[in-house]
Amino acid sequence: MSAPEVTIRRAESGDLGAIVDLLADDPLGAGRETAVRPLDRAYADAFQAIDADPHQLLVVAERAGHIVGCLQLSFIPGLTRRGMWRGQIEGVRVATDERNGGLGRRLFEWAIQRCRERGCGLVQLTTDKTRPDAHRFYESLGFAASHEGMKLPLDGD
C-alpha cells in the first residue's frame, strides 16, 4: 500500500505548534527556536502578522492529518529591474521521517509556481553556509549562488 498523498495548503493557526516543532527539529533551529509548550506568544504574533499580509504566504505540507513540511513565501515588490517582483522562500523544513523522499522538491516546485502566478521575475532564498547538502539541493532546482548575503543581528547578541 502506498503512503497517503501530501496536500500543500495555507497554514492555519492550529498548525502553529507543528510548524514550530519542524523549525526546531534541525541543528540550527534547535538553537534558535523554542518549541516548549505553551509556545512563546511571539510565534502567535508572527503568525497573525504573516497571515494578515497579502504579500506573505505560510504553507504546510500535510499527510494523513500530520504536518510534515512547511515554508514561508514572501512576495517582494521592488524598483530595481524595472519594478520587478521577487519571491523569497524561507523557513523550509521537512519532517525527519519524510526527508530524502521528494517532499522538499515538491514544496519548492509548488512555491516557484505560486511565484510565477504572482508575476515574480525571480525567486530567491538565503541558506546558511554550514548546509552543503541544502546548497546541492537548491542547485539541483536551478538556483545559483549569484550573490553574497549578509545579515546584521539586531537583538543585542
N, CA, C and O atoms as a GROMACS GRO file, in nm:
protein
  628
    1MET      N    1   0.083  -0.117   0.000
    1MET     CA    2   0.000   0.000   0.000
    1MET      C    3   0.088   0.125   0.000
    1MET      O    4   0.186   0.130   0.074
    2SER      N    5   0.055   0.224  -0.083
    2SER     CA    6   0.136   0.346  -0.092
    2SER      C    7   0.097   0.442   0.021
    2SER      O    8  -0.011   0.434   0.079
    3ALA      N    9   0.191   0.533   0.048
    3ALA     CA   10   0.168   0.632   0.153
    3ALA      C   11   0.058   0.728   0.110
    3ALA      O   12   0.042   0.755  -0.009
    4PRO      N   13  -0.019   0.780   0.204
    4PRO     CA   14  -0.122   0.879   0.170
    4PRO      C   15  -0.060   1.000   0.100
    4PRO      O   16   0.055   1.036   0.125
    5GLU      N   17  -0.137   1.061   0.014
    5GLU     CA   18  -0.092   1.177  -0.062
    5GLU      C   19  -0.065   1.297   0.029
    5GLU      O   20  -0.128   1.311   0.134
    6VAL      N   21   0.027   1.382  -0.012
    6VAL     CA   22   0.058   1.505   0.060
    6VAL      C   23  -0.023   1.619  -0.001
    6VAL      O   24  -0.034   1.631  -0.123
    7THR      N   25  -0.080   1.702   0.086
    7THR     CA   26  -0.150   1.822   0.045
    7THR      C   27  -0.070   1.942   0.090
    7THR      O   28  -0.027   1.948   0.206
    8ILE      N   29  -0.048   2.037   0.001
    8ILE     CA   30   0.018   2.162   0.036
    8ILE      C   31  -0.091   2.268   0.044
    8ILE      O   32  -0.168   2.287  -0.051
    9ARG      N   33  -0.097   2.336   0.159
    9ARG     CA   34  -0.204   2.432   0.181
    9ARG      C   35  -0.156   2.548   0.268
    9ARG      O   36  -0.052   2.540   0.334
   10ARG      N   37  -0.234   2.654   0.268
   10ARG     CA   38  -0.207   2.769   0.355
   10ARG      C   39  -0.215   2.722   0.499
   10ARG      O   40  -0.305   2.646   0.536
   11ALA      N   41  -0.120   2.766   0.580
   11ALA     CA   42  -0.119   2.729   0.722
   11ALA      C   43  -0.234   2.796   0.795
   11ALA      O   44  -0.275   2.907   0.761
   12GLU      N   45  -0.285   2.728   0.895
   12GLU     CA   46  -0.390   2.780   0.983
   12GLU      C   47  -0.332   2.794   1.123
   12GLU      O   48  -0.231   2.732   1.154
   13SER      N   49  -0.396   2.873   1.205
   13SER     CA   50  -0.344   2.896   1.340
   13SER      C   51  -0.326   2.767   1.418
   13SER      O   52  -0.235   2.757   1.500
   14GLY      N   53  -0.411   2.667   1.394
   14GLY     CA   54  -0.398   2.539   1.462
   14GLY      C   55  -0.275   2.459   1.422
   14GLY      O   56  -0.240   2.360   1.487
   15ASP      N   57  -0.209   2.500   1.314
   15ASP     CA   58  -0.086   2.434   1.267
   15ASP      C   59   0.039   2.488   1.334
   15ASP      O   60   0.147   2.432   1.318
   16LEU      N   61   0.025   2.596   1.409
   16LEU     CA   62   0.142   2.668   1.458
   16LEU      C   63   0.236   2.580   1.541
   16LEU      O   64   0.358   2.586   1.521
   17GLY      N   65   0.185   2.501   1.631
   17GLY     CA   66   0.271   2.414   1.713
   17GLY      C   67   0.352   2.319   1.627
   17GLY      O   68   0.472   2.300   1.651
   18ALA      N   69   0.289   2.258   1.528
   18ALA     CA   70   0.358   2.164   1.440
   18ALA      C   71   0.465   2.236   1.357
   18ALA      O   72   0.572   2.180   1.331
   19ILE      N   73   0.436   2.359   1.315
   19ILE     CA   74   0.534   2.435   1.238
   19ILE      C   75   0.656   2.466   1.323
   19ILE      O   76   0.769   2.448   1.279
   20VAL      N   77   0.634   2.513   1.445
   20VAL     CA   78   0.746   2.544   1.534
   20VAL      C   79   0.826   2.418   1.564
   20VAL      O   80   0.948   2.423   1.572
   21ASP      N   81   0.758   2.305   1.581
   21ASP     CA   82   0.829   2.178   1.602
   21ASP      C   83   0.921   2.148   1.485
   21ASP      O   84   1.035   2.106   1.505
   22LEU      N   85   0.873   2.169   1.362
   22LEU     CA   86   0.956   2.146   1.244
   22LEU      C   87   1.074   2.241   1.241
   22LEU      O   88   1.186   2.199   1.211
   23LEU      N   89   1.051   2.367   1.273
   23LEU     CA   90   1.160   2.465   1.272
   23LEU      C   91   1.267   2.431   1.375
   23LEU      O   92   1.385   2.456   1.353
   24ALA      N   93   1.225   2.374   1.487
   24ALA     CA   94   1.320   2.340   1.595
   24ALA      C   95   1.391   2.207   1.570
   24ALA      O   96   1.496   2.181   1.629
   25ASP      N   97   1.335   2.122   1.482
   25ASP     CA   98   1.391   1.989   1.457
   25ASP      C   99   1.497   1.998   1.347
   25ASP      O  100   1.481   1.944   1.238
   26ASP      N  101   1.604   2.066   1.381
   26ASP     CA  102   1.707   2.097   1.282
   26ASP      C  103   1.828   2.144   1.362
   26ASP      O  104   1.810   2.214   1.462
   27PRO      N  105   1.949   2.109   1.322
   27PRO     CA  106   2.066   2.151   1.403
   27PRO      C  107   2.073   2.301   1.429
   27PRO      O  108   2.106   2.342   1.541
   28LEU      N  109   2.044   2.383   1.331
   28LEU     CA  110   2.046   2.528   1.353
   28LEU      C  111   1.921   2.574   1.427
   28LEU      O  112   1.930   2.657   1.518
   29GLY      N  113   1.808   2.522   1.389
   29GLY     CA  114   1.682   2.561   1.452
   29GLY      C  115   1.675   2.525   1.598
   29GLY      O  116   1.610   2.594   1.676
   30ALA      N  117   1.741   2.417   1.636
   30ALA     CA  118   1.739   2.374   1.776
   30ALA      C  119   1.797   2.482   1.867
   30ALA      O  120   1.758   2.493   1.983
   31GLY      N  121   1.890   2.562   1.814
   31GLY     CA  122   1.948   2.669   1.893
   31GLY      C  123   1.875   2.801   1.882
   31GLY      O  124   1.900   2.894   1.959
   32ARG      N  125   1.783   2.810   1.784
   32ARG     CA  126   1.713   2.938   1.762
   32ARG      C  127   1.568   2.935   1.805
   32ARG      O  128   1.511   3.038   1.841
   33GLU      N  129   1.507   2.818   1.803
   33GLU     CA  130   1.364   2.807   1.828
   33GLU      C  131   1.337   2.750   1.967
   33GLU      O  132   1.423   2.684   2.026
   34THR      N  133   1.218   2.777   2.018
   34THR     CA  134   1.175   2.724   2.147
   34THR      C  135   1.038   2.660   2.126
   34THR      O  136   0.936   2.729   2.119
   35ALA      N  137   1.037   2.527   2.116
   35ALA     CA  138   0.913   2.455   2.089
   35ALA      C  139   0.842   2.409   2.216
   35ALA      O  140   0.750   2.328   2.210
   36VAL      N  141   0.884   2.461   2.330
   36VAL     CA  142   0.824   2.424   2.458
   36VAL      C  143   0.681   2.476   2.463
   36VAL      O  144   0.653   2.589   2.420
   37ARG      N  145   0.590   2.393   2.516
   37ARG     CA  146   0.451   2.435   2.532
   37ARG      C  147   0.430   2.492   2.670
   37ARG      O  148   0.488   2.441   2.765
   38PRO      N  149   0.351   2.595   2.686
   38PRO     CA  150   0.288   2.669   2.577
   38PRO      C  151   0.392   2.746   2.496
   38PRO      O  152   0.495   2.788   2.548
   39LEU      N  153   0.361   2.763   2.368
   39LEU     CA  154   0.454   2.834   2.280
   39LEU      C  155   0.468   2.979   2.324
   39LEU      O  156   0.374   3.040   2.377
   40ASP      N  157   0.584   3.032   2.301
   40ASP     CA  158   0.608   3.174   2.325
   40ASP      C  159   0.508   3.254   2.242
   40ASP      O  160   0.484   3.223   2.126
   41ARG      N  161   0.450   3.355   2.301
   41ARG     CA  162   0.348   3.438   2.236
   41ARG      C  163   0.400   3.501   2.106
   41ARG      O  164   0.322   3.532   2.016
   42ALA      N  165   0.530   3.521   2.096
   42ALA     CA  166   0.589   3.581   1.976
   42ALA      C  167   0.557   3.500   1.851
   42ALA      O  168   0.542   3.556   1.743
   43TYR      N  169   0.547   3.367   1.865
   43TYR     CA  170   0.513   3.284   1.749
   43TYR      C  171   0.371   3.315   1.699
   43TYR      O  172   0.349   3.328   1.579
   44ALA      N  173   0.276   3.326   1.791
   44ALA     CA  174   0.138   3.356   1.752
   44ALA      C  175   0.129   3.496   1.692
   44ALA      O  176   0.056   3.517   1.594
   45ASP      N  177   0.201   3.591   1.749
   45ASP     CA  178   0.200   3.726   1.694
   45ASP      C  179   0.257   3.728   1.552
   45ASP      O  180   0.201   3.792   1.463
   46ALA      N  181   0.367   3.656   1.532
   46ALA     CA  182   0.427   3.649   1.398
   46ALA      C  183   0.333   3.580   1.301
   46ALA      O  184   0.318   3.625   1.187
   47PHE      N  185   0.269   3.472   1.344
   47PHE     CA  186   0.175   3.402   1.257
   47PHE      C  187   0.063   3.496   1.214
   47PHE      O  188   0.028   3.501   1.096
   48GLN      N  189   0.008   3.571   1.308
   48GLN     CA  190  -0.101   3.663   1.275
   48GLN      C  191  -0.057   3.770   1.176
   48GLN      O  192  -0.132   3.805   1.084
   49ALA      N  193   0.064   3.822   1.194
   49ALA     CA  194   0.114   3.924   1.102
   49ALA      C  195   0.135   3.866   0.962
   49ALA      O  196   0.100   3.929   0.862
   50ILE      N  197   0.191   3.746   0.954
   50ILE     CA  198   0.212   3.680   0.825
   50ILE      C  199   0.078   3.653   0.758
   50ILE      O  200   0.060   3.681   0.640
   51ASP      N  201  -0.015   3.597   0.834
   51ASP     CA  202  -0.145   3.559   0.780
   51ASP      C  203  -0.225   3.679   0.730
   51ASP      O  204  -0.303   3.667   0.635
   52ALA      N  205  -0.207   3.794   0.793
   52ALA     CA  206  -0.282   3.914   0.755
   52ALA      C  207  -0.220   3.988   0.636
   52ALA      O  208  -0.285   4.075   0.578
   53ASP      N  209  -0.098   3.956   0.600
   53ASP     CA  210  -0.027   4.028   0.496
   53ASP      C  211  -0.049   3.960   0.361
   53ASP      O  212  -0.012   3.843   0.345
   54PRO      N  213  -0.107   4.028   0.264
   54PRO     CA  214  -0.133   3.964   0.134
   54PRO      C  215  -0.006   3.930   0.056
   54PRO      O  216  -0.012   3.859  -0.044
   55HIS      N  217   0.109   3.980   0.101
   55HIS     CA  218   0.235   3.951   0.034
   55HIS      C  219   0.314   3.840   0.104
   55HIS      O  220   0.430   3.816   0.072
   56GLN      N  221   0.250   3.774   0.200
   56GLN     CA  222   0.314   3.665   0.273
   56GLN      C  223   0.226   3.541   0.262
   56GLN      O  224   0.103   3.549   0.261
   57LEU      N  225   0.291   3.427   0.254
   57LEU     CA  226   0.217   3.302   0.248
   57LEU      C  227   0.295   3.197   0.327
   57LEU      O  228   0.405   3.158   0.289
   58LEU      N  229   0.236   3.152   0.436
   58LEU     CA  230   0.294   3.045   0.517
   58LEU      C  231   0.217   2.919   0.481
   58LEU      O  232   0.094   2.914   0.495
   59VAL      N  233   0.288   2.817   0.435
   59VAL     CA  234   0.221   2.695   0.391
   59VAL      C  235   0.275   2.574   0.466
   59VAL      O  236   0.387   2.573   0.517
   60VAL      N  237   0.190   2.472   0.472
   60VAL     CA  238   0.229   2.345   0.530
   60VAL      C  239   0.203   2.234   0.430
   60VAL      O  240   0.118   2.246   0.341
   61ALA      N  241   0.279   2.128   0.445
   61ALA     CA  242   0.254   2.004   0.372
   61ALA      C  243   0.194   1.908   0.473
   61ALA      O  244   0.250   1.888   0.581
   62GLU      N  245   0.081   1.851   0.439
   62GLU     CA  246   0.008   1.764   0.532
   62GLU      C  247  -0.010   1.626   0.470
   62GLU      O  248  -0.050   1.613   0.354
   63ARG      N  249   0.020   1.524   0.549
   63ARG     CA  250  -0.001   1.386   0.506
   63ARG      C  251  -0.078   1.314   0.616
   63ARG      O  252  -0.034   1.309   0.731
   64ALA      N  253  -0.192   1.259   0.581
   64ALA     CA  254  -0.274   1.181   0.674
   64ALA      C  255  -0.299   1.256   0.804
   64ALA      O  256  -0.293   1.197   0.912
   65GLY      N  257  -0.326   1.387   0.794
   65GLY     CA  258  -0.358   1.466   0.912
   65GLY      C  259  -0.239   1.516   0.991
   65GLY      O  260  -0.257   1.577   1.096
   66HIS      N  261  -0.117   1.490   0.943
   66HIS     CA  262   0.004   1.532   1.014
   66HIS      C  263   0.080   1.634   0.929
   66HIS      O  264   0.092   1.617   0.807
   67ILE      N  265   0.130   1.739   0.992
   67ILE     CA  266   0.210   1.839   0.924
   67ILE      C  267   0.350   1.781   0.907
   67ILE      O  268   0.417   1.750   1.005
   68VAL      N  269   0.394   1.767   0.781
   68VAL     CA  270   0.522   1.704   0.751
   68VAL      C  271   0.620   1.798   0.681
   68VAL      O  272   0.732   1.759   0.649
   69GLY      N  273   0.578   1.921   0.658
   69GLY     CA  274   0.666   2.018   0.596
   69GLY      C  275   0.607   2.157   0.604
   69GLY      O  276   0.487   2.173   0.627
   70CYS      N  277   0.692   2.258   0.585
   70CYS     CA  278   0.644   2.397   0.586
   70CYS      C  279   0.742   2.485   0.511
   70CYS      O  280   0.856   2.448   0.487
   71LEU      N  281   0.694   2.602   0.473
   71LEU     CA  282   0.779   2.707   0.418
   71LEU      C  283   0.704   2.838   0.423
   71LEU      O  284   0.581   2.842   0.430
   72GLN      N  285   0.780   2.946   0.420
   72GLN     CA  286   0.722   3.080   0.411
   72GLN      C  287   0.764   3.139   0.278
   72GLN      O  288   0.881   3.135   0.240
   73LEU      N  289   0.667   3.194   0.208
   73LEU     CA  290   0.689   3.256   0.078
   73LEU      C  291   0.649   3.402   0.088
   73LEU      O  292   0.536   3.434   0.124
   74SER      N  293   0.743   3.491   0.057
   74SER     CA  294   0.718   3.635   0.060
   74SER      C  295   0.725   3.689  -0.082
   74SER      O  296   0.815   3.654  -0.158
   75PHE      N  297   0.631   3.775  -0.116
   75PHE     CA  298   0.630   3.840  -0.245
   75PHE      C  299   0.675   3.984  -0.224
   75PHE      O  300   0.609   4.060  -0.153
   76ILE      N  301   0.788   4.020  -0.285
   76ILE     CA  302   0.854   4.147  -0.255
   76ILE      C  303   0.854   4.237  -0.378
   76ILE      O  304   0.913   4.202  -0.481
   77PRO      N  305   0.788   4.354  -0.368
   77PRO     CA  306   0.796   4.448  -0.480
   77PRO      C  307   0.929   4.522  -0.475
   77PRO      O  308   0.988   4.537  -0.368
   78GLY      N  309   0.975   4.565  -0.589
   78GLY     CA  310   1.099   4.640  -0.593
   78GLY      C  311   1.103   4.734  -0.712
   78GLY      O  312   1.034   4.714  -0.811
   79LEU      N  313   1.184   4.837  -0.701
   79LEU     CA  314   1.201   4.930  -0.812
   79LEU      C  315   1.308   4.881  -0.909
   79LEU      O  316   1.302   4.912  -1.028
   80THR      N  317   1.405   4.804  -0.859
   80THR     CA  318   1.510   4.755  -0.948
   80THR      C  319   1.452   4.659  -1.050
   80THR      O  320   1.346   4.599  -1.030
   81ARG      N  321   1.526   4.646  -1.158
   81ARG     CA  322   1.483   4.561  -1.269
   81ARG      C  323   1.345   4.600  -1.320
   81ARG      O  324   1.259   4.516  -1.347
   82ARG      N  325   1.326   4.732  -1.331
   82ARG     CA  326   1.201   4.789  -1.384
   82ARG      C  327   1.078   4.749  -1.303
   82ARG      O  328   0.975   4.713  -1.359
   83GLY      N  329   1.091   4.754  -1.171
   83GLY     CA  330   0.976   4.728  -1.086
   83GLY      C  331   0.943   4.580  -1.069
   83GLY      O  332   0.828   4.544  -1.042
   84MET      N  333   1.041   4.496  -1.086
   84MET     CA  334   1.018   4.352  -1.079
   84MET      C  335   0.983   4.305  -0.936
   84MET      O  336   1.040   4.353  -0.838
   85TRP      N  337   0.890   4.212  -0.928
   85TRP     CA  338   0.857   4.145  -0.802
   85TRP      C  339   0.947   4.023  -0.788
   85TRP      O  340   0.987   3.960  -0.886
   86ARG      N  341   0.979   3.991  -0.663
   86ARG     CA  342   1.060   3.872  -0.630
   86ARG      C  343   0.982   3.784  -0.535
   86ARG      O  344   0.902   3.832  -0.454
   87GLY      N  345   1.007   3.656  -0.545
   87GLY     CA  346   0.957   3.562  -0.445
   87GLY      C  347   1.073   3.523  -0.355
   87GLY      O  348   1.181   3.489  -0.404
   88GLN      N  349   1.053   3.528  -0.225
   88GLN     CA  350   1.156   3.491  -0.127
   88GLN      C  351   1.106   3.369  -0.052
   88GLN      O  352   1.002   3.373   0.012
   89ILE      N  353   1.182   3.260  -0.060
   89ILE     CA  354   1.147   3.136   0.010
   89ILE      C  355   1.233   3.125   0.134
   89ILE      O  356   1.355   3.134   0.127
   90GLU      N  357   1.169   3.106   0.249
   90GLU     CA  358   1.239   3.097   0.377
   90GLU      C  359   1.172   2.990   0.464
   90GLU      O  360   1.061   2.945   0.436
   91GLY      N  361   1.243   2.953   0.569
   91GLY     CA  362   1.186   2.866   0.672
   91GLY      C  363   1.138   2.732   0.619
   91GLY      O  364   1.036   2.680   0.665
   92VAL      N  365   1.208   2.675   0.524
   92VAL     CA  366   1.168   2.547   0.466
   92VAL      C  367   1.212   2.434   0.561
   92VAL      O  368   1.329   2.426   0.599
   93ARG      N  369   1.119   2.350   0.597
   93ARG     CA  370   1.152   2.234   0.681
   93ARG      C  371   1.069   2.116   0.635
   93ARG      O  372   0.953   2.130   0.594
   94VAL      N  373   1.130   2.000   0.642
   94VAL     CA  374   1.064   1.872   0.613
   94VAL      C  375   1.086   1.782   0.734
   94VAL      O  376   1.197   1.773   0.786
   95ALA      N  377   0.981   1.716   0.777
   95ALA     CA  378   0.990   1.626   0.893
   95ALA      C  379   1.100   1.522   0.870
   95ALA      O  380   1.120   1.475   0.758
   96THR      N  381   1.168   1.487   0.977
   96THR     CA  382   1.281   1.394   0.970
   96THR      C  383   1.247   1.267   0.892
   96THR      O  384   1.324   1.225   0.806
   97ASP      N  385   1.134   1.206   0.922
   97ASP     CA  386   1.099   1.079   0.857
   97ASP      C  387   1.047   1.097   0.714
   97ASP      O  388   1.015   0.998   0.648
   98GLU      N  389   1.039   1.220   0.667
   98GLU     CA  390   0.996   1.248   0.529
   98GLU      C  391   1.111   1.294   0.440
   98GLU      O  392   1.094   1.312   0.320
   99ARG      N  393   1.229   1.313   0.499
   99ARG     CA  394   1.342   1.367   0.423
   99ARG      C  395   1.393   1.266   0.321
   99ARG      O  396   1.384   1.144   0.342
  100ASN      N  397   1.445   1.318   0.212
  100ASN     CA  398   1.501   1.238   0.102
  100ASN      C  399   1.396   1.156   0.028
  100ASN      O  400   1.427   1.056  -0.036
  101GLY      N  401   1.271   1.200   0.038
  101GLY     CA  402   1.163   1.130  -0.032
  101GLY      C  403   1.096   1.215  -0.138
  101GLY      O  404   0.996   1.173  -0.197
  102GLY      N  405   1.150   1.335  -0.165
  102GLY     CA  406   1.095   1.420  -0.270
  102GLY      C  407   1.002   1.531  -0.221
  102GLY      O  408   0.959   1.614  -0.300
  103LEU      N  409   0.972   1.532  -0.091
  103LEU     CA  410   0.879   1.633  -0.041
  103LEU      C  411   0.939   1.774  -0.050
  103LEU      O  412   0.868   1.868  -0.086
  104GLY      N  413   1.066   1.790  -0.020
  104GLY     CA  414   1.129   1.921  -0.030
  104GLY      C  415   1.121   1.974  -0.173
  104GLY      O  416   1.089   2.091  -0.194
  105ARG      N  417   1.149   1.889  -0.269
  105ARG     CA  418   1.141   1.929  -0.410
  105ARG      C  419   0.998   1.968  -0.445
  105ARG      O  420   0.975   2.067  -0.515
  106ARG      N  421   0.904   1.892  -0.396
  106ARG     CA  422   0.763   1.924  -0.425
  106ARG      C  423   0.724   2.058  -0.364
  106ARG      O  424   0.655   2.137  -0.428
  107LEU      N  425   0.767   2.086  -0.240
  107LEU     CA  426   0.739   2.214  -0.177
  107LEU      C  427   0.798   2.329  -0.259
  107LEU      O  428   0.731   2.430  -0.282
  108PHE      N  429   0.922   2.314  -0.303
  108PHE     CA  430   0.985   2.419  -0.382
  108PHE      C  431   0.915   2.437  -0.515
  108PHE      O  432   0.891   2.551  -0.556
  109GLU      N  433   0.882   2.330  -0.583
  109GLU     CA  434   0.812   2.343  -0.712
  109GLU      C  435   0.679   2.413  -0.694
  109GLU      O  436   0.639   2.494  -0.777
  110TRP      N  437   0.609   2.381  -0.585
  110TRP     CA  438   0.482   2.446  -0.554
  110TRP      C  439   0.504   2.595  -0.534
  110TRP      O  440   0.431   2.677  -0.590
  111ALA      N  441   0.605   2.632  -0.454
  111ALA     CA  442   0.633   2.772  -0.424
  111ALA      C  443   0.675   2.848  -0.550
  111ALA      O  444   0.631   2.962  -0.572
  112ILE      N  445   0.757   2.788  -0.631
  112ILE     CA  446   0.802   2.853  -0.755
  112ILE      C  447   0.683   2.878  -0.847
  112ILE      O  448   0.676   2.983  -0.912
  113GLN      N  449   0.592   2.785  -0.854
  113GLN     CA  450   0.472   2.803  -0.936
  113GLN      C  451   0.387   2.919  -0.884
  113GLN      O  452   0.334   2.995  -0.964
  114ARG      N  453   0.374   2.932  -0.752
  114ARG     CA  454   0.300   3.046  -0.695
  114ARG      C  455   0.368   3.177  -0.735
  114ARG      O  456   0.300   3.276  -0.764
  115CYS      N  457   0.501   3.179  -0.735
  115CYS     CA  458   0.574   3.300  -0.776
  115CYS      C  459   0.545   3.334  -0.921
  115CYS      O  460   0.524   3.450  -0.955
  116ARG      N  461   0.543   3.234  -1.006
  116ARG     CA  462   0.509   3.258  -1.148
  116ARG      C  463   0.368   3.317  -1.158
  116ARG      O  464   0.346   3.414  -1.231
  117GLU      N  465   0.274   3.258  -1.084
  117GLU     CA  466   0.136   3.304  -1.090
  117GLU      C  467   0.122   3.448  -1.042
  117GLU      O  468   0.034   3.520  -1.089
  118ARG      N  469   0.207   3.491  -0.949
  118ARG     CA  470   0.202   3.627  -0.897
  118ARG      C  471   0.283   3.725  -0.981
  118ARG      O  472   0.288   3.844  -0.950
  119GLY      N  473   0.347   3.677  -1.088
  119GLY     CA  474   0.420   3.763  -1.178
  119GLY      C  475   0.561   3.798  -1.133
  119GLY      O  476   0.619   3.895  -1.180
  120CYS      N  477   0.617   3.719  -1.044
  120CYS     CA  478   0.754   3.744  -0.999
  120CYS      C  479   0.852   3.717  -1.113
  120CYS      O  480   0.832   3.627  -1.194
  121GLY      N  481   0.958   3.797  -1.117
  121GLY     CA  482   1.062   3.780  -1.218
  121GLY      C  483   1.174   3.689  -1.173
  121GLY      O  484   1.252   3.641  -1.255
  122LEU      N  485   1.184   3.665  -1.042
  122LEU     CA  486   1.282   3.570  -0.991
  122LEU      C  487   1.240   3.522  -0.853
  122LEU      O  488   1.157   3.582  -0.786
  123VAL      N  489   1.300   3.412  -0.815
  123VAL     CA  490   1.279   3.353  -0.682
  123VAL      C  491   1.415   3.348  -0.615
  123VAL      O  492   1.514   3.308  -0.676
  124GLN      N  493   1.420   3.388  -0.490
  124GLN     CA  494   1.546   3.389  -0.417
  124GLN      C  495   1.528   3.323  -0.281
  124GLN      O  496   1.416   3.305  -0.232
  125LEU      N  497   1.641   3.288  -0.221
  125LEU     CA  498   1.641   3.231  -0.087
  125LEU      C  499   1.774   3.261  -0.024
  125LEU      O  500   1.871   3.297  -0.092
  126THR      N  501   1.779   3.248   0.106
  126THR     CA  502   1.907   3.251   0.175
  126THR      C  503   1.927   3.114   0.237
  126THR      O  504   1.831   3.045   0.271
  127THR      N  505   2.052   3.075   0.251
  127THR     CA  506   2.084   2.946   0.310
  127THR      C  507   2.210   2.961   0.393
  127THR      O  508   2.303   3.032   0.355
  128ASP      N  509   2.211   2.893   0.504
  128ASP     CA  510   2.326   2.902   0.593
  128ASP      C  511   2.447   2.837   0.527
  128ASP      O  512   2.434   2.734   0.460
  129LYS      N  513   2.563   2.898   0.544
  129LYS     CA  514   2.685   2.847   0.481
  129LYS      C  515   2.724   2.708   0.532
  129LYS      O  516   2.804   2.639   0.469
  130THR      N  517   2.670   2.668   0.646
  130THR     CA  518   2.707   2.538   0.704
  130THR      C  519   2.620   2.424   0.653
  130THR      O  520   2.625   2.314   0.708
  131ARG      N  521   2.541   2.446   0.548
  131ARG     CA  522   2.449   2.344   0.496
  131ARG      C  523   2.484   2.302   0.353
  131ARG      O  524   2.410   2.335   0.260
  132PRO      N  525   2.594   2.233   0.333
  132PRO     CA  526   2.632   2.196   0.195
  132PRO      C  527   2.530   2.106   0.126
  132PRO      O  528   2.512   2.115   0.004
  133ASP      N  529   2.464   2.018   0.200
  133ASP     CA  530   2.363   1.933   0.137
  133ASP      C  531   2.247   2.017   0.085
  133ASP      O  532   2.194   1.991  -0.024
  134ALA      N  533   2.207   2.118   0.161
  134ALA     CA  534   2.099   2.207   0.116
  134ALA      C  535   2.143   2.284  -0.007
  134ALA      O  536   2.063   2.305  -0.098
  135HIS      N  537   2.270   2.327  -0.011
  135HIS     CA  538   2.320   2.401  -0.127
  135HIS      C  539   2.310   2.315  -0.253
  135HIS      O  540   2.266   2.363  -0.358
  136ARG      N  541   2.349   2.189  -0.243
  136ARG     CA  542   2.341   2.099  -0.358
  136ARG      C  543   2.195   2.080  -0.402
  136ARG      O  544   2.165   2.078  -0.521
  137PHE      N  545   2.106   2.068  -0.304
  137PHE     CA  546   1.964   2.053  -0.335
  137PHE      C  547   1.912   2.176  -0.410
  137PHE      O  548   1.845   2.162  -0.512
  138TYR      N  549   1.943   2.296  -0.359
  138TYR     CA  550   1.896   2.418  -0.426
  138TYR      C  551   1.953   2.429  -0.567
  138TYR      O  552   1.883   2.469  -0.659
  139GLU      N  553   2.079   2.393  -0.583
  139GLU     CA  554   2.139   2.395  -0.717
  139GLU      C  555   2.070   2.297  -0.810
  139GLU      O  556   2.056   2.324  -0.929
  140SER      N  557   2.026   2.182  -0.757
  140SER     CA  558   1.956   2.084  -0.841
  140SER      C  559   1.821   2.138  -0.889
  140SER      O  560   1.766   2.090  -0.988
  141LEU      N  561   1.768   2.237  -0.816
  141LEU     CA  562   1.642   2.301  -0.855
  141LEU      C  563   1.664   2.417  -0.952
  141LEU      O  564   1.567   2.474  -1.003
  142GLY      N  565   1.791   2.452  -0.978
  142GLY     CA  566   1.822   2.560  -1.070
  142GLY      C  567   1.867   2.689  -1.003
  142GLY      O  568   1.898   2.786  -1.072
  143PHE      N  569   1.872   2.692  -0.870
  143PHE     CA  570   1.920   2.811  -0.801
  143PHE      C  571   2.071   2.822  -0.818
  143PHE      O  572   2.141   2.721  -0.824
  144ALA      N  573   2.120   2.946  -0.827
  144ALA     CA  574   2.264   2.971  -0.840
  144ALA      C  575   2.307   3.064  -0.727
  144ALA      O  576   2.235   3.157  -0.690
  145ALA      N  577   2.425   3.039  -0.675
  145ALA     CA  578   2.482   3.125  -0.571
  145ALA      C  579   2.540   3.249  -0.638
  145ALA      O  580   2.662   3.262  -0.651
  146SER      N  581   2.453   3.339  -0.681
  146SER     CA  582   2.494   3.454  -0.761
  146SER      C  583   2.530   3.577  -0.677
  146SER      O  584   2.592   3.670  -0.728
  147HIS      N  585   2.492   3.578  -0.550
  147HIS     CA  586   2.516   3.692  -0.464
  147HIS      C  587   2.567   3.643  -0.328
  147HIS      O  588   2.546   3.528  -0.291
  148GLU      N  589   2.631   3.730  -0.257
  148GLU     CA  590   2.674   3.701  -0.120
  148GLU      C  591   2.577   3.770  -0.026
  148GLU      O  592   2.562   3.892  -0.031
  149GLY      N  593   2.511   3.693   0.060
  149GLY     CA  594   2.417   3.751   0.156
  149GLY      C  595   2.486   3.790   0.285
  149GLY      O  596   2.584   3.728   0.325
  150MET      N  597   2.435   3.892   0.347
  150MET     CA  598   2.490   3.938   0.475
  150MET      C  599   2.374   3.968   0.568
  150MET      O  600   2.266   4.008   0.524
  151LYS      N  601   2.397   3.949   0.698
  151LYS     CA  602   2.295   3.975   0.797
  151LYS      C  603   2.356   4.051   0.913
  151LYS      O  604   2.474   4.034   0.945
  152LEU      N  605   2.275   4.135   0.975
  152LEU     CA  606   2.316   4.210   1.092
  152LEU      C  607   2.215   4.182   1.202
  152LEU      O  608   2.104   4.234   1.197
  153PRO      N  609   2.252   4.103   1.301
  153PRO     CA  610   2.158   4.076   1.412
  153PRO      C  611   2.131   4.205   1.490
  153PRO      O  612   2.224   4.281   1.518
  154LEU      N  613   2.006   4.229   1.525
  154LEU     CA  614   1.968   4.349   1.598
  154LEU      C  615   1.920   4.316   1.739
  154LEU      O  616   1.864   4.402   1.807
  155ASP      N  617   1.939   4.193   1.783
  155ASP     CA  618   1.888   4.152   1.912
  155ASP      C  619   1.988   4.168   2.026
  155ASP      O  620   1.964   4.119   2.136
  156GLY      N  621   2.099   4.234   2.002
  156GLY     CA  622   2.195   4.262   2.106
  156GLY      C  623   2.297   4.154   2.129
  156GLY      O  624   2.384   4.170   2.215
  157ASP      N  625   2.291   4.044   2.057
  157ASP     CA  626   2.390   3.936   2.075
  157ASP      C  627   2.518   3.965   2.002
  157ASP      O  628   2.611   3.885   2.006
   0.00000   0.00000   0.00000
